[in-house]
Amino acid sequence: MLKNIHPFLVKDQEVILENLKNLQEQVKETHLNQLFALDPLRFQKFSAEYDQIVLDFSKHRINQKILDELIAFAQTQDLAKWIKKLFSSEQINYTEQRAVMHWALRRPKNSQSFVATNQQVHTELERMYALVEKIHAGQYRGATGEVIKDVVNIGVGGSDLGPLMVTHALCDYKVATAKPLDVHFVSTMDGSQLSDLLHQLRPETTLFIISSKSFGTIDTLSNAQTARQWLEKTLNADDTILKHHFIGVSTKPDKMTAWGIAPENQLLLWDWVGGRYSLWSCIGLPIALTIGINGFKQLLAGAYAIDQHFQTAPFQQNIPVLMGLLGAWNNNFLNIQTHAVLPYDGRLKYFAAYLQQLEMESNGKSIQRNGEKVDTSTCPIVWGEVGPNAQHAFYQLLHQGTHSVSCDFIAPVKRYNSNQFTYAKNADALVEQHHLALSNCLAQSRLLAFGNQALSADELKDLPSYKQYEGNQPSSTILLKELNPYSLGMLIALYEHKVFVQSVLWNINPFDQWGVEKGKEIANQLLPILNGEQGDLSGFDTSTQGLLKILLGKTDG
């Protein structure tokens, strides 16, 4: 069961946790059908709206008493104080002795607090904007004088997932440029993505962005080195290639310089920006290249709006707080250990993959801030897919399987009817398709919640057991007025702050990722053997030895 480390709060907290445990026992035998039947105003009571976003959490297995006790638990965990700590320069990432200030990346230029930080941030953003304008105007040229037509972002993790997700989500907002411009993404260390691209692109018109916070990630640098060799085989192998065909984004200007990137092509970020929170910085260069400077500023503005909401809204109406509390209730009291993210908009194709890193890398921890092991479950397994596709894949498990799963359904209210679109004859048909997606979104959450009760009387008549639905699977529905740069900024920031709320409830540090590092170190021990530089296998387990022998062609037979 969840526990707090603050001695002066233990008594109150034990009472609250006991209350929640008792409520969990009661609700365990209560179906969502009953909860809705008991309260015709349930939707009004268990939904929240802010700006362009609506959260409907009425299909969760909660009542007002449960919600009140969850909020009381958050208060015993000092959530309000932790929110203040987040929006400060305090080193709350205590294992790395770093502040956590990704929120500072989206503050307006004229903010009166953290003036020095604001100046640093906006200086780099202005440098990025100038580069974007130059590329968009067709004034950025390769070593041979040809205009750049393709930009390849080389990164991994937060340097890839965030920019990739956002550029795809906002494809409708791609800006016009003087010459056609395409943005591509490469992340896999095996070179497969890069190989495919290099067969399609021309060296003379290709620009590479090397995005790496540490500028030491082997995945990224190996791809960058291959790109460099590709350019050198066609163009002159000299400094002009590096000057005209590579941009670097990192916290390490010295490493970028050593690699050969010209100082004027270096964009900086800071240690207080975690990789998975970095799309708001110059790591977002591919986003700005796709949706333009104004679009990027709108993305930042949407996130900033949620930053303000998170800091000021009472917990009862605070959307990221509510999302965090609901997740903890499902995880820790209802024993739901997996969470599906189901956007009903194809533009959000990569959103679930982005959230997998954001949530599981942040809260996939088992050690509390006091150094003791947690005594409860922390982060659920996060997964998902675009909803209409998922309906034909894993919804069978959601509806009739043996696993309890919580879900987030996400959809825009409007599409295809903005002044931005000029589809003419196709407009009405596309609006109908959007309505088809919305109807499926609502139908699926309804069936998951209510099971057989969502069926008509005729459908229920003589219904065999294999066609029946138990329901009682909890879900949230998040509606955006429209999917645009501003609302997407809001949506991403909501999930960022939800993750933080849950880290406070579980008393863990969500801003380090030591579990990511060790595997890389072990890989460095194996690489010299595969490269033929070392032959002694005796230090490895017999499984690894056997696999290495196969890979090296040294099997015994």
URNORUR-V277738 format. One record per run of one state. SS is the DSSP state (2 for helix, 1 for strand, 0 for the rest). FROM is the first residue (numbers start at 0). LEN is the number of residues. If there is no record, write none. Layout:
# URNORUR-V277738
SS/FROM/LEN
SS/FROM/LEN
This chain:
# URNORUR-V277738
0/0/6
2/6/22
0/28/3
2/31/7
0/38/3
2/41/4
0/45/1
1/46/4
0/50/2
1/52/4
0/56/7
2/63/13
0/76/2
2/78/8
0/86/6
1/92/1
0/93/4
1/97/1
0/98/3
2/101/5
0/106/8
2/114/22
0/136/4
1/140/1
0/141/5
1/146/1
0/147/2
1/149/5
0/154/2
2/156/3
0/159/1
2/160/9
0/169/1
2/170/3
0/173/8
1/181/5
0/186/5
2/191/7
0/198/4
2/202/3
1/205/6
0/211/6
2/217/17
0/234/4
2/238/7
1/245/5
0/250/2
2/252/7
0/259/3
2/262/3
1/265/3
0/268/6
2/274/3
0/277/4
2/281/31
0/312/2
2/314/3
0/317/1
2/318/15
0/333/4
1/337/6
0/343/2
2/345/3
0/348/2
2/350/13
0/363/3
1/366/1
0/367/5
1/372/1
0/373/7
1/380/4
0/384/2
2/386/4
0/390/4
2/394/6
0/400/5
1/405/9
0/414/9
2/423/31
0/454/2
2/456/4
0/460/4
2/464/3
0/467/7
1/474/8
0/482/2
2/484/22
0/506/7
2/513/17
0/530/11
2/541/11
0/552/5
